[in-house]
């Protein structure tokens, strides 16, 4: 996880519900510690007792038993991450843990040496009296995991969607968004901003106030230009010094927008994306899809299969990939998750 990138609502929910990949938790906590915006979003999504997971230095000092459990790997993943976050902020506990680690290390080395000596005393005389025949590997049974079955949801449409996805081993896909990813123009000569990028582009976005980012130019100022495809009205940002902007107005749900950035670099004007790069489009998720996902996340928060299917149907491919990554952890659904990942369009 990139600690400099803002966390999505899905990542914040995974952190709060303790379903986030252990490799990502530390980076998420570090980012939230520094980012007031993500901290406020997390506070809004989580009840007060849960938000302790994502506030700086959320734990009291570690006692001796907690330190030994942390060093010996006996803590569960959530407690271990919380203890680790506390140790980053508390010099006193770090010194105590270092002392316990030295004490543990010496004790483990003594026990390991004693164990080796004991095994040698038992095994060596026995081996010397008999000729050892190399053990033949036993054939391992082939285990075929049964295909998961869709549960019956209160919403019959969810049941039908999940059942169809399992039967076809493919997620539902939108067929109305092909124009989101246009092909670039034919190269028409050298372009000073050809390497400049904008993000997001060519994707569906759930937020009506998306964060728009682009390649920075030293000492430049920027103006973002937004236009809905069904309208001649053009919306412009104020002149910006940072290479990102969140509109202070809501974009319309179900609408596709083209956007670009006008760059003033010390009197030189550029536009990004600039040909031969393709034009940048984003599509704001329809209200019906948005409402369906809000309801599913509230009623079935741990059902990663259902959420992946609904995300894919809405065109939220990145969110679907995140749900499938969690689905892959379960041996019963690992193969199906792999099939679903292959059915998604290539990640941009």
N, C-alpha and C positions, 0 to 999 in steps of 0.2 A: 504494500500500500504506500502511495506517495503521501508523505506527511504534509506536503505543501498544498495538496488539493482539498477543496471543501468536500465534506462527507455528504453523500446523497441521503435522502430520507430512508431508503432501504438499508444503507449501511448503519445509520443511526439506530434503526429498529433492531438490526441484528446485534449491535453492541449492547443495547438495553436488554434484549431478550436472551443474551448470552449464547447466541447461535453463530456469532462471527467466527471465522477461521482464527485459530490461536495466533497464527503468524501475522494477522492484521490488527489484533487487539491493541498491541503496544503502540503501533503507529497511530491508530485512531485516538487513543488516550493522549498521546503527545500532541496531536493536532488540536484536539478540543481544548487542551490546556492553554494553547496560544491563541485560539480563534474564538472571539466572543460571539460571532454570528452562529457558528456551529454549536457553541455551548447553549445559546438561547434556543436553537431549534431542538436540541436534545432535551432541554428542560420542558419544552412544550409537549414533546412526544412522550415523555416518561413521567410516571407518578413520582412524588418526592422521594420515597424510600429507595426507588430503583436508580434515580439519577446520581446517587452516591458513586456509581460505577464510573461516571465520566466527569467528575469534578476533581480538580487538582488536590493531591494529598488527601484522599478520602478516608484513610484508615488511621486508627490510633497506632501508637508505637507497638512494634512486634515484641511479644514476650518470648522467652527462651524456647517454649514448646513450638510456637509458630515458626520461629527461625529454623529449628531442626526439621519441622515438617516441610518448610519451603526448600531447604537444601537437599532433603532426602527425596523430594518429588512426591510426597504423600498428600499434598494439597490438591484439591480439584482445580480444574483449569481456571475457573473464575477467580477463586481465592488467590491462586498463584499470580494471576495478572494484577490483581489489586495490590498484593504484597509487593510485587515488582515495581508498580507505579509509586507506592509509598517510599520504597528504598531510594528511588531517584531523587526524592525531595528531602529525605531525612538523613543527614550525615551521621547522627548518633546511631541510628539503627544499622547503617552501612558498616560502621566500625564494629558493632556487636556481631553482625552477621559474619564479618571477616574473621573475628576471633572464634566463633563457633565453627566456621568452615575449617580453620586450622586444626581445631580440636577434633572435628569429625574426620579430617584427612588422616591424622595420626592414628586414630582408633581403627579406621578402615584398613590402613596398611598393615597394622598388627594382626587384625583378624584374617586378612587375606593370606598373609604369610603362614599363620597357624593352619589355615585350611589346606594350603598346598602341602605342608609337611604331613598333615594327617592323611591326606589322600595318597601321598607317596608311600607312607608306611603300610597302608592297607593294600594298595593295588600292585606295587612292584613285586613283592614276594609271590602274589597269586599269579601274575603274568609269567614269572620265571618258571613256574611249574607246569605250564600248559602252552600248547601252540595255539596261537590265536588265528581263527579263520575270519577273514574279512566279512563283515555283515553284508548280506545282500539287501539292496534297497527293496522295500515292500511297495508293490504297486499301489498308487494312491487312487482312491475312488474318484470318479469324475462327478462333481456336484453341479447340477444345473438348477440355478435359482428359478423358482416359479415366477412367472410374470405377474406383476402387481395388478390388482383389480381396482377399478374406480369405486369409491364409496358412494353411497347415496347422500347427496347434499340436499339441503332444504330448497336450494334453487335448482330445479331440474335441468336448466341450461348448462350449469356447471358440470353436472353428472354426464350429460351428453358430450360435452367438449372433452372432458378427461377420458371418457371411454373411447371416443374416436381417436384421440392422440395415442393411447396405449395400443389400440388395434392396428393403427397405421405406422406406429413408431416414428411419428413426425408431429411437430407442433403446428397448430394452425397459423397461417401466414396471411398478411394483408396483401391484396392484389391491387390496391388503389394508390400505392405510394411509389410507383416506379419512377416518377418524375422527381422524386426527392434527391436522387443521385445521378445527375446528368453527366454525360461524357464531356471531358474538357475539349476546348476548341483546338484546331490545328495550330501548331506553333507558328507565330508570326514575327519572329525575331527575338532579340535579347530582351529580357524583362528584368528590371531592377528589383522587383518585389515578387518574382516567380516563386521564391522559396518561402514567402510569408504564408502563414496558415491562419484560418479562423476556426473556432471550435465553440459550440457544436455545429455540425453541418451534415445534411443528409440523414437526419434521425428524427424520431418522434420524441417529444418532450412532454412530460406530465405537468410541469410547472407552467403557470401563465406568466411568470416573470423569470425567464431563464437567465442564467449568468452567461454572458457572451464574452469570449476571450479571443485574443489574437496575438500574433507575433509582435514583440516590442521593437521599436526603433529608437536608438539613443537620441534623447533630447527632443523627441517628436510630440506633437499633440494629435488627438484623434477625435473624429466625429462618426458615430454609428448611424447608418441609414437603414431603416426598416420599411418594408412595403408588403402588404398582404396581396396575394396574387389576384384576388377578385376586386381589388380596389386601386384607384389611382392615387389615393392619399399616401403621402410619404411622411413617416415619423422620423425625427432626427434627435439624437442625444445632444446634450450640451457639449462644449469642447472639453475633452478629457485629457488628463496627463497620465493616467494609468491605462494599461492595456487590457482592461475589462470593464464591463458595464452591466448592471441589472436595471432593466426599464422600471421607471416609477409609475407605470401604468400596466394594466393587465392586457395581454394579448388574447385574441378571441379563440376560444376552444373550437377544434375542428377546422382551423384555418392554417394554410401553408403560407409562410413568410419567406421572402428573399431578404438577405441582409449583407451589408458590406461595410467596410471601414475606410473612411477618407483620412489619409495620413498627411500631416503637414510636418515635414522633417527639415527644419531650418529653411523654410521658404520653398522647398521642393515638394510638390504634391504627388501622392501615390494613392492608388486604390487597391485594397485587398478584399477578396481574392481577385487577382488580375489575370486576364488571359495569358497563357493557355489553360490556367487552372479553371475548373468548372465553377459555375455560380453556386453560392451557398444558400441552401434552403433548410428550414426547420418546419416541422408540423406540430402544432399544439394539440394534444390529445383531446378527443371528443369527450363531452361531459358524460355520456352514457358509459363509456369505457372507464373513465375516471371514477364514477360512482360505484361501478361494479367492483373495481379493485379496492376501493376504500372499504366496501362491505366485506369482501373476501378477507382482507388483512385483519379486519376486526373480528370476524367470526371464525376464521381458520388460520390463525397467525403462524402455526407451525406446519401447515400443509404446503410444502415446497413444490409438490407436483401440481396442485391446483394453481398456485400463484404463478408458476412458470408458464402454464398453459394460458392463463389470462393475460400475463404480460406479453407473451408472443402474439396472441390474438390482437392485442392493442397496438402492436408494433414496437413495444419497449424491449428491444432485443437485449440491451445491456442488463436490464433488470432480470430478464428471463435467464440469462447466463449466470447471474449471481445465485438465483434460486436453484438452478441445475447443479452448480458447484456444491451446494449443501446437499442436494439429493444424491450426489455421487458418493457421499461418505457412508451411506447405508448399502451394505452388500446386496440387499434385496432389490435395490433400485439403481445400482451402479450402471448396469448394462443399459437399462432404459434411458438413464440420464445421458449416457454417451451417444445413443442414437438421436436423442433430441438435440444435443449440441451440434451434431453433424447436420441436422435439418435446418438450423438457423443460417442466415446469410453470414458471409465472412465478416469478422469484426473489423470495424473501421478504425 
